[in-house]
Amino acid sequence: MDRRESVDLLFKATMLGVDEGIVIIEKKGGIVDLNPSAQQIIGFKEEIKGRPFCQVFKVIDEKTGEEVIENPVEKVLRKGIPIERVGRTIVHTKQGPKAVMISRVMPIKNDRGELFGAIAVFHNVVDEGIWFRDQWLGPYDLLTGVYNRKAMEKYIKRLKGEDVFPIGIIVVDVNGLRFVNHVFGCEEGDKLLKKTAEILKKSTRKNDLVARWGGDEFLVILPHADLDVVREVIVRIQDNCFAAGDTKVQLSVVMGYAIKKCQKEDLEEAVKEAEEFMYRRKLMVNESYHNTVINTLVTTLHIKSIETQEHAERLKTYSIAIGKEMSLPHKDLDELALLAVLHDVGKIGIKESILKKPGPLTPQEWEEMKQHCEIGYRIVQNIPELSAVAEYILFHHERWDGKGYPRGLKGEEIPLLCRILAVVDAYDAMTHDRVYRKALSENEAIAEIKKNSGTQFDPKIVDVFYNLVVSDKINSCLEGGEKKWRTF
């Protein structure tokens, strides 16, 4: 056997033995041959021989979603140098378009270095169905796999000429997506959207269409659906959302609907009607979801830190008692109650080892701990339901003498609600056990508060609180009245 035959046998053995798909391309760009793995992946063999590689394998730019101007195989055949990791590619198989990954394209040269072809090596892309449908087929949303808005708008125009009346329209809004993104990260927010899309597909009929209509909105079109059918679908969606338990926040949606009864009625107007209905519903359920947002934040904080829900309730009671004694308006009392519950929410972003450390913090640990004010501010500032108390959360560790943090505000530069919280937070901390010390008595704690009046604390607020403690009004609040105060 001569050297040429040995090389041919080795080449054939390689082609047959590897799991990756291999395509051989001649110098002019036509496909010459492909190995069994390539045949299995794309379902073709003889049918594509002789066809230009760039017609069968469409390489997609991952940033733009468009086909690249110069196919990598053409570039290798022109320059004679290999290309590693070409990227995702759409290949037209017998089953339709399919995503594959071309890992490399290598030139084929003879002993004299003359180029006479190329080899492209590719493999299946696992679980990339959503990606290639969005980037190549166009009508699908990249994240959720349902139709995108552009595709749904085209479908709506097409429906105008079809006899599919009555047509039901449901607009679905995902509650609290912005909140989830800011508190738990965009990955958790994406998970919420994907779960919503999954539930919508599960809850609708076979021929109904689901699209992602906006950032946190979905649109469902139901051909041949009267009001009863639409309501049945809405109930299924609600039930399935309630049963969904694999997200950090209970999945909550608000829905509006409309019915297009006949050809004369405008379908786009029906969609707008459903959207307006949804927005009205959102206003009505806003207070309920407001409660869900707060409970989620508080629960997350309590799991991570040493602070308890009872501590938050006591602070709320103390703060409201002072606020009422100072004749604050109801709006301020509402915000004071909210601040008492959420002032330490930024500790969600602090290491648990620091939050639960039994001994004194190192200077470096203390600097990290002080960041919780600004972390809490950023979290709450981006949640419309809670943004009113964002600035209070930022400044709740400022001191009357200007030696607090994070801005070193002094005296009445510090918001009044922060000055109230400072007194009650210190008192409650002193009168309950901590990992690093035992609790003080009420008398010892109030004496310490008085001692720091005019330095750490606002003297006027200290006097109000002192009178409440001495008159035993604080304890009566805890036993009944103020404990029932609720702003959410």
FENUR-V470885 format. One line per field, one symbol per residue. ss: DSSP state (H for helix, E for strand, L for the rest). phi: phi as a letter, one per 30 degrees, with the letter a starting at -180 (. if undefined). burial: 1 if it has 16 or more other C-alpha atoms within 10 Angstrom, else 0. A space follows every 10 residues. Layout:
ss->???
phi->???
burial->???
//
This chain:
ss->LLHHHHHHHH HHHHHHHLLL EEEEEELLLE EEEELHHHHH HHLLLHHHLL LEHHHHEEEE LLLLLLELLL LHHHHHHHHL LLEEEEEEEE EEELLEEEEE EEEEEEEEEL LLLLEEEEEE EEEELLLLHH HHHHHHHLLE LLLLLLELHH HHHHHHHHHL LLLLLLEEEE EEEELLHHHH HHHHLHHHHH HHHHHHHHHH HHHLLLLLEE EELLLLEEEE EELLLLHHHH HHHHHHHHHH HHHLLLLLLL LLEEEEEEEE LLLLLLHHHH HHHHHHHHHH HHHHHHHHHH HHHHHHHHHH HHHHLLLLHH HHHHHHHHHH HHHHHLLLLH HHHHHHHHHH HHLLHHHHHL LHHHHLLLLL LLHHHHHHHL LHHHHHHHHH HLLLLLHHHH HHHHLLLLLL LLLLLLLLLL HHHLLHHHHH HHHHHHHHHH LLLELLELLL LHHHHHHHHH HLELLLELHH HHHHHHHHHH LLHHHHHHHL HHHHLLLL
phi->.ddddddddd ddddeddddd dbbccdedjd dcabdedddd dcibbddcdj ddedddccdc dddcicdddc eeddddddci cdbchdkdbc cdcddjebdb cddabbdcbd dciddblabc cbbdcdhced eddddcdjdc dedciddcde ddddddddde cccbddccbb cccddidded eddcjddddd dddddddddd dddcdecdcc bdcaebcbbc cbdhbdedde dddddddddd ddddbcbdce dbbcbbbabc daeddddddd dddddddddd ddddceddde ddeddddddd ddddcddcdd dddddddedd ddeddchdde eddeddddde dcecdddecc eddddcddcd ddeddddded ddddddeddd eccedbddce ddddcdcdce dicdbccidb hdddeedddd dedddddddd cbdbdcaddd dedddddddd dcdjcdcded dddddedddd diddddddda eddddbca
burial->0000000000 0000110001 1111111011 1111111110 1101100110 0111011111 1000001000 1111011001 0110011111 1110001111 1111111100 0000101111 1111100001 1111110111 1111111111 1100000011 0001111111 1111111111 1111000111 1111111111 1011000111 1110011111 1111111001 0011011101 1000000011 1111111111 1010001001 1111111110 0100010011 0111111101 1101101000 1111111111 1110000000 0111111111 1111111111 0001100000 0000100011 1111111111 1110111011 1111111111 1101110111 1001111111 1111111111 1000000001 0100110011 0111011110 1101110110 0001001100 01100000
//
